[in-house]
Amino acid sequence: MSSIAAGLTNLSGWVAYLVIAALVFGETAVFVGFVLPGEIAAVLGGVLASRGHLSLPLVIVIVVFAAITGPFIGYEIGRRLGDQVFSMRALRRVQGSADRAKSALSRRGGAAVLAGRFVAILRALMPAAAGAAKVRYRTFVIFNVLGALIWGVGYCLLGYLAGSAYAAIEREVGTGLAIAIGAVVVLALAVWAIRRHRAQAGGQPTVMEPRHDAED
């Protein structure tokens, strides 16, 4: 994953916009989040914007749009397949996280869709789980859009601020050291995402509780 993240930092122009959009969209639409969390693409989009390679407002628009539309595909997959979606070969190894998503939905309904946006492995699973749990479409839309706005804007700005810090370091200490520090920051972000992703994937299933407001 760190090599993928490093490769993304060398992109520019429409190719960068396309890759960022595909990664964020694919995370929840086709479960790409099991390989590369969308937050990495959002953060690196902000970093590229801070370096002048991309437009920050356009990066934010693309990330938020992809973060809104991707979950609709996941929701439809869950709605059509029901719990069978979690028996798919690609999802068997994250069954514990799928149980966590379903348990959260049974307890919190649509609010779980918003909360799941900020947990990498749950972000990939929550839309399908919401569809399988028959969460009302209007409720899903509201919490999905709200979560995408907060998540997308927040992570893009985080990347932009990190990139701006890199530029300040470069002015003060020179290009060579700044590049080294920047590489460490990118690698640290990738390692952090990998470890959190693996920890969440390996979590123990949560006991199901009575379903109260999945239809809210």
WOTA-V562571 format. One record per residue. N is the residue number from 1. RES is the residue in one small letter. SS is DSSP state (@ for helix, = for strand, . for the rest). NEAR is the number of other ideal C-beta (glycine too) atoms within 10 Angstrom. Layout:
BEGIN
n=(N;N)
res=(RES;RES)
ss=(SS;SS)
near=(NEAR;NEAR)
END
This chain:
BEGIN
n=(1;2;3;4;5;6;7;8;9;10;11;12;13;14;15;16;17;18;19;20;21;22;23;24;25;26;27;28;29;30;31;32;33;34;35;36;37;38;39;40;41;42;43;44;45;46;47;48;49;50;51;52;53;54;55;56;57;58;59;60;61;62;63;64;65;66;67;68;69;70;71;72;73;74;75;76;77;78;79;80;81;82;83;84;85;86;87;88;89;90;91;92;93;94;95;96;97;98;99;100;101;102;103;104;105;106;107;108;109;110;111;112;113;114;115;116;117;118;119;120;121;122;123;124;125;126;127;128;129;130;131;132;133;134;135;136;137;138;139;140;141;142;143;144;145;146;147;148;149;150;151;152;153;154;155;156;157;158;159;160;161;162;163;164;165;166;167;168;169;170;171;172;173;174;175;176;177;178;179;180;181;182;183;184;185;186;187;188;189;190;191;192;193;194;195;196;197;198;199;200;201;202;203;204;205;206;207;208;209;210;211;212;213;214;215;216)
res=(m;s;s;i;a;a;g;l;t;n;l;s;g;w;v;a;y;l;v;i;a;a;l;v;f;g;e;t;a;v;f;v;g;f;v;l;p;g;e;i;a;a;v;l;g;g;v;l;a;s;r;g;h;l;s;l;p;l;v;i;v;i;v;v;f;a;a;i;t;g;p;f;i;g;y;e;i;g;r;r;l;g;d;q;v;f;s;m;r;a;l;r;r;v;q;g;s;a;d;r;a;k;s;a;l;s;r;r;g;g;a;a;v;l;a;g;r;f;v;a;i;l;r;a;l;m;p;a;a;a;g;a;a;k;v;r;y;r;t;f;v;i;f;n;v;l;g;a;l;i;w;g;v;g;y;c;l;l;g;y;l;a;g;s;a;y;a;a;i;e;r;e;v;g;t;g;l;a;i;a;i;g;a;v;v;v;l;a;l;a;v;w;a;i;r;r;h;r;a;q;a;g;g;q;p;t;v;m;e;p;r;h;d;a;e;d)
ss=(.;@;@;@;@;@;@;@;.;.;.;.;@;@;@;@;@;@;@;@;@;@;@;@;@;@;@;@;@;.;.;@;@;@;.;.;.;@;@;@;@;@;@;@;@;@;@;@;@;@;.;.;.;.;.;@;@;@;@;@;@;@;@;@;@;@;@;@;@;@;@;@;@;@;@;@;@;@;@;@;@;@;@;@;@;@;@;.;@;@;@;@;@;@;@;@;@;@;@;@;@;@;@;@;@;@;@;@;.;@;@;@;@;@;@;@;.;.;.;@;@;@;@;@;@;@;@;@;@;@;@;@;.;.;.;.;@;@;@;@;@;@;@;@;@;@;@;@;@;@;@;@;@;@;@;@;@;@;@;@;@;@;@;@;@;@;@;@;@;@;@;@;@;.;@;@;@;@;@;@;@;@;@;@;@;@;@;@;@;@;@;@;@;@;@;@;@;@;@;@;@;.;.;.;.;.;.;.;.;.;.;.;.;.;.;.)
near=(14;16;9;15;21;14;11;21;17;9;18;13;10;9;9;22;20;12;17;26;20;17;26;32;23;20;29;31;23;16;20;19;25;19;13;21;26;29;28;29;31;30;28;31;32;28;28;26;23;19;16;10;17;24;13;17;10;12;28;22;15;24;30;20;15;25;29;20;16;28;31;17;17;26;25;15;19;25;19;12;15;14;13;10;21;21;12;12;6;10;17;10;11;23;13;16;28;23;19;24;30;24;18;23;24;19;17;18;22;23;16;26;29;19;16;28;26;14;19;25;25;23;27;32;28;35;30;30;29;31;24;23;23;14;26;15;14;10;18;22;16;14;25;26;15;15;22;23;15;15;21;26;17;16;24;27;17;16;26;22;14;18;24;15;15;18;14;11;18;16;9;9;12;10;10;9;12;18;13;12;15;20;13;10;16;21;14;11;20;21;13;12;20;17;10;15;22;12;11;20;16;12;15;9;13;16;7;11;10;6;15;11;16;19;12;13)
END
